Amino acid sequence: EGYFLEYQGGFNDDVFLSAGARYTDNENFGTKTTYRAGAVYLVAAGEGEFKLKTTYGTGFRAPGLYEIAYNVGPFATPPALGTELGAEESKGYDAGVGYFATSGWYVDVVYFDQKIDDEIFFDVINYSGYLQSDGESASNGVEVTAEVPLNDMLTLTSNYTYTDAQDFEGEQRLRVPKNMGNIGVLVSPWNGRLQVNVNYRVARDTADETSGSVDDYEVLDISASYQVLDYLQVFGRVENATDEDYQEIPDFRTPGAAGYAGVRFTF
């Protein structure tokens, strides 16, 4: 059973608050009250405004039915075989500042920090099933997002995230890139009837359980749509347009260049 209460409010058109709490009563894993609070403060400055924002929250997650069933099923092996999983708990906060110009451009910077106690994870070394850490896992970093409209038809977008993720043993968490970024171009001529998106994605410094690291990679994606009539749109996309040979997870292959097209009716 669960009960949830939330408040949202604002004052003087420049201060906005939110707060929520949840009481969970799990038959097998006990009761827990979690909460989350956030605040935003807007400050007019020049031809735009600054946004100061922060949130803090806690979490509680009982193991899922699939995780429990896997560990007692036919595919589980030691050490996960028969392992009884407990609930994991978390807490985290973020704080950021952004500037939003009336002309349409903006830049936003956020620092985040999250900690998880007794994290549930899949055994990616022996593939035995689901295990549980004995301690605290942590993840913190900075995310920067920006968008700049150059004119009525051309907009540049970008984001970059630095993540320092550590497992309960203090080692870099597997499969989480330390550095990841995207840069994109949106072209929208003819009053926006045609939309062309070009996005270039980069990932660096990803840890691997066997070789120690995953090769860095870059991927180019292109998508387009055209509004033929008010109710008819044609669209298409090319993923991995340069046919990059890369892996996000070792031994799990990713597609080469692939194209898709479709028609969308609205009525």
C-alpha positions, 0 to 999 in steps of 0.5 A, a space after each residue: 500500500 502507498 499514500 502520496 501527498 504533493 504541494 505546488 505553489 508560487 509567490 510573487 511570480 518569481 518563487 515557486 515551491 514543490 514538496 511531496 511525501 510518500 508512505 509505502 507499506 510493503 508486506 515483505 520489506 517493511 514501511 518507509 516514508 520518502 520525500 522530495 522538495 524543490 524550489 525555483 527563484 527567477 531573477 530578471 536580468 537584462 533581456 531575460 532572466 536567471 533561474 536558480 533551482 534546487 531539489 532534494 529527495 529520498 527514495 525507497 525501492 523494493 526488489 522487483 518481482 522479476 529480480 526476485 523470480 530470476 534468482 530462484 529460476 532455472 537460469 540463476 547460478 551461484 552466487 546469485 542463485 537463492 540470494 534474498 534481495 532486500 530493499 535499496 534506499 537512496 538520497 540525492 540533490 541537485 542545484 543549478 542556474 540558468 539564463 533564459 533570454 527573451 530572444 530564445 537562447 538559453 544556457 543551463 548548468 546543474 550539479 547533481 549528487 546521488 547516493 544509493 544504499 544496498 543497490 540491486 544490480 545484475 551480475 555482469 561478470 558471471 551472469 549469475 543473476 541479481 546481487 546486492 551491494 553491501 554499502 553505498 554507491 555514489 554518482 555526482 557530476 555536472 550537466 550543461 545544456 544550451 540552445 541558440 537560435 541563429 535565425 528563424 530557420 536555424 537553431 543550435 543545441 548542445 549538452 555535456 555531462 560529466 559523471 563521476 559514478 562509483 560503486 560500493 567498492 569505490 571503483 568506477 561504475 560500469 557502463 557509465 561514461 564519465 564524459 558524454 556530449 551531444 551537439 545538434 542542428 535544427 533546420 526548419 524552413 518554410 515556416 517550419 513545415 520541414 524539420 531537419 535534425 542533425 545530432 552528433 553524440 560523443 561518449 568517453 571514458 566508460 569502464 568495462 568489467 573485462 578489458 578495463 574500458 570501453 572504446 570511445 565512440 561518436 555517432 551521427 544521427 539525422 532525422 527529417 519530417 515534412 508537413 505535406 498537409 495539415 493532416 499528413 506528415 512524412 518523416 524519416 531518419 538515419 541512425 548511425 549515418 557514418 556506419 560507426 563500429 562501436 559498442 556501448 556494452 561489451 559483447 552487445 553489438 549496436 546496429 550499423 547505419 540504418 534508415 527508417 521512413 513513415 507517414 503520419 495521419 492526424 484526424 
